[in-house]
Amino acid sequence: MKQGNKKHLFSWQTLILKLVVAWAIIAFVVYPNLNLLVSVFYKNGEFSTEVFGKVLSSARAMKSLRNSFILAFTLVVTVNIVGTLCVLLTEYWEIRGAKILRLAYMSSLIYGGVVLVSGYKYVYGANGLLTQLLLKVFPSMDPGWFVGYGAVVFVMTFSCTQNHMMFLKNAIHGLDYHTIEAAKNMGASGATIFFKIVLPVLKPTFFAITILTFLTGLGAMSAPLIVGGDNFQTINPMIITFAKSSYSREVAAFLAILLGLATMILLSVFSRVEKGGNYISVSKTKAKLRKQKINNPALNVLAHVVAYVMFAIFVVPMVLVVVYSFCDSLTIKTGNLTLSSFTLENYQKLFTSAAAFKPYLVSIVYSLAAAAIAVIAAVICAKLVHKSKHKYDMFFEWGMLIPWLLPSTLIALGLTTTYGERHAILFNYVMVGTVMLMLVGYVVVKLPFSYRMVKAAFFSIDSDLEEAAKCMGASTLYTMIKVVLPVIFPAIMSVVILNFNGMLSDYDLSVFLYHPLFQPLGIVIKAASDESAAIDAKAMGFVYTVVLMILSSIGLYFGQGEGMEMIKRWKQRRLARKVARA
């Protein structure tokens, strides 16, 4: 009887599925990176350390390494300060206009990467609006003042606060007001309550955000590339530069490998430190947090001033991009805004010119396809790992999480080195191969996030439902489609939308993998931000950015669940009307 059960549990379909997924992980995640290592350290069949000499003798490479770590450590301080203030000013202290401030501070969720940095350049760059105004007051000032370390830190400080607005905000809302109220009754001041009660409870969240911020600074691409200038370039922009030459391509690969090793080491160290930390917990029964008044009049005024100065820094670049998207070429060139400057010609061109609309179409197709494929792969692997009965099934989890440890530049170089034009062992035609290669890159980058989110959703499934379906004779595939997927469908759709949102304006990966005939939005917007770009290209860059922000806002709305709830309520009302008519 037991032997019969064992035979019944064996499934050829499951075995074939595992083999296909294992092949895909090895072919597109493991092998390209191993092949990159071999190409760097093995020459003519022998181990070679030639690349070490090239890197050590390159002043630009060594400087970029140093700059990356300087930037990472700087952002840990500046981003935590600004991000924490964003949350406290909107969620903890009583500040007038907090709802409007919250919308401004959350703008980095729909406006990031190369798009956001380009927006800041339109304000503070040599031809930016603020710079032109300052030149009228100080004619002798350098119009190229917004370049270098300070400019990169400023832009990234205000563009990397999204983790605070998502995670720290939730942690603030999870505070127990009973504890705060008890401290007040014991005579504790607002400062004492904040530093002795609030901050210790938030320490785990701060630690996680600090790790993410450090890694973001270490792998910075867009800000150093656009406003870093010649004197402040970090690892990733240097990788792009070195990758363009056949002589220095292995230097680019070695820098990418160093960045990946640094990421893995730092994650390991931070994880150990985090496990050894002691954090204060709150009571089991919580009361909803009430916003705290700032009783000191001077501090209250200062808090409001800081809140609205930050509001201006967040909003002005975004507003200026929207305004310039409706302006003619002469206004964009001179920066002189008048009522006659406004026109709809740029938007008409977007929707009537195939050449103008093509980057949108390319990005939408790539992003949607990659988002869907990444989620399908995540669902399959999560199902294989969830309640796994074989220790070898953990291979699928490791395969899904490997890209989390690797910078996008390393993934891109690994794919191009293995399956690029000179090593086309997977695709027959160069153009088709490049197009497919970029899609593969997008999918690989989105695997870790998709897998983590989908795996978490699997724990919400009632195992009794699956058991009931099996007892009724349903096959594994039928149970998956009719029982499991409907339960986790909202989570799946959220992940698809967030993946789509995240890849729509991608530049970091696209710059290595895109085909010149199929340029995505990130490449086009970056080109439009260059000083040498044509005025028409800059005008369309503004339009692309505005429409992209709209699409990102819609995606974020649905991806965060509000849109899903709205659709669910609409379906319920529709069903109720049908029942009523019947």
C-alpha positions, 0 to 999 in steps of 0.5 A, a space after each residue: 500500500 505504501 509503495 502504491 502511494 509512493 508511485 502515485 506521488 511521483 509525477 512525470 509532469 512535475 519532474 519535467 517542469 523542475 528540469 526546465 526551470 533548473 535549466 533556465 536558472 543555470 542558463 540565465 542566472 548561474 552560467 552567465 556570471 560564472 562565464 564572466 569570471 572565467 573570461 576575466 581570470 582565464 586567458 588562453 586556458 591559463 589563470 591570469 591576474 592581468 586584470 588586477 594590474 589594469 585596475 590598479 594602474 587605472 586612476 579612474 577605476 580606483 577613484 570610482 571605487 573610492 567615490 562609490 564607498 564615499 557616496 554610500 556612507 554619505 547617503 546613510 547619513 543624509 537619506 536617513 535624516 531627510 527620510 526620517 523627517 519626511 515621515 515624522 513631519 507627515 505621520 508623527 507631529 502635527 503639521 499643517 498641510 500634512 496630506 499635501 506634504 505626504 503626496 510631495 514626499 511620496 513623489 519619488 515612488 513614481 518619479 525615480 532613476 534617470 527620469 528624476 535626475 533629469 528633472 533635477 538637472 532641468 532645475 539646477 543644471 547649467 540651463 536650469 530655471 534656478 540657475 538662470 534666475 541666480 545668474 540674473 542676480 549673480 552674473 559672475 557665478 559659474 552656471 555649471 555649479 550643480 556638478 560633482 559630489 555635492 550635486 550627486 548627494 543632493 539628488 540622491 538624498 531626495 530621491 532615495 527616501 521612498 523606503 522611509 515613506 513605505 517602511 518607516 511610515 508603517 512602523 510609526 503607525 505600529 507604535 503603541 500610543 498607550 506607551 506614549 501616553 503613560 510616559 506623558 503621565 509620568 512627566 516625560 517631555 516630548 524629546 524624551 518620549 521621542 528618543 527614549 520610546 519611539 526611536 528604540 522601537 523603530 531601530 529594526 526598521 532603521 537598520 533595514 533601511 540603512 542597508 538598502 540605502 548603503 547598497 543603493 549608494 554603492 551601486 549608484 548609476 543615474 545621478 553620478 552619470 548625469 550630474 557627477 561630471 568628470 570629477 565624481 564618477 562611481 563604479 557603475 558609470 565607469 563600468 559603462 565607460 570601460 565596457 565600450 572598449 574591447 581593451 578595457 572591457 575586462 576592467 569593466 567586468 572586474 569592477 562589476 565583480 568587485 561590486 557584487 562581492 562588496 554587496 554580498 559581504 556587506 549583506 552578510 555583515 549587516 545580517 550578523 549585526 542585525 541578529 545580535 541587536 537588542 530591540 525594545 518591543 511594545 505591548 500586545 494590545 495597541 492603541 492607534 497613534 495620535 499625532 504629537 503637538 510640538 509645544 515649543 513655539 520656536 521649534 513648531 515654526 522651525 518644523 513647518 519651515 523645514 517641512 515646506 522647504 523640503 516640499 519645494 525641493 521635492 515638487 519644483 523639479 516635477 512641476 517644472 518638467 510638467 510645465 516645460 512639456 507644454 512649452 515650445 522649443 525656444 522657451 526650453 532653450 532660453 528658459 523664458 516662460 510667457 503665456 505664448 510659450 505654451 503649446 500642445 504640439 509636443 503631445 500631439 507629436 507623441 501620439 501622431 508620430 510613430 518615431 516619437 511613440 516608438 520608445 513608449 511602445 518598446 518600453 511597455 512591451 519589454 516591461 509587461 513581458 518581463 513582469 509577467 514572465 518573472 511572476 510566472 517563474 516566481 509562482 512555479 518556484 514558490 510552489 516547488 519550494 513551498 512545503 517541499 519534500 526534497 532538500 534539492 528543491 531549495 536550489 530553486 529558491 537560491 536561483 531566484 535570490 541570486 540576482 538580489 546579490 548581484 548589481 545589474 551591471 554584473 548581470 548585464 555584462 554576464 549575459 552579453 559576455 555569454 550570449 552577446 554578438 561575439 558569443 551568440 550560442 543561444 540566438 541565431 540573429 544579432 538583432 533578434 538575439 539582442 532583443 531577446 537578451 534584453 528581455 532575459 535581463 529584465 526578467 532576471 533582475 525582477 526575479 528576487 522581488 517577485 519570488 519573495 512576494 509570491 512566496 509570502 502569498 503562498 503562506 496565506 493559502 489554506 492547505 485544507 483547500 488543496 487537500 480537498 481538491 486532491 481528495 476529489 480527484 483534481 490533478 496538481 495542475 487543475 488544483 493550481 489553476 482553480 484553487 491556488 491561483 485565485 487565492 493569491 491572484 491579488 498578490 500576483 497582480 500587485 507584483 506584475 504591476 510593480 515590476 512593470 512600473 519598475 522597468 518602464 524607465 530602466 536605464 541601468 540594465 538597458 544601456 548594456 542590452 538595448 538594440 539601437 533600433 529599439 531604444 527604450 524610454 530610459 535611454 531616450 530620456 537620458 539622451 535628452 538630458 545631455 547638453 548636446 541634445 537637440 531642442 526637439 529631443 529635450 522637448 520630447 524628453 519632458 513629454 516622455 517623463 510626464 506620461 511616464 509619471 502618469 503611468 507610474 502613478 496608475 501602476 502604483 495605485 493598483 499595485 498597492 491594493 487600492 485599485 484592486 479593492 476598487 475593482 472588487 467593490 465594482 464587481 460586487 455591485 455589478 453582481 448585486 445589480 444582476 441578482 436584483 434584476 433576476 
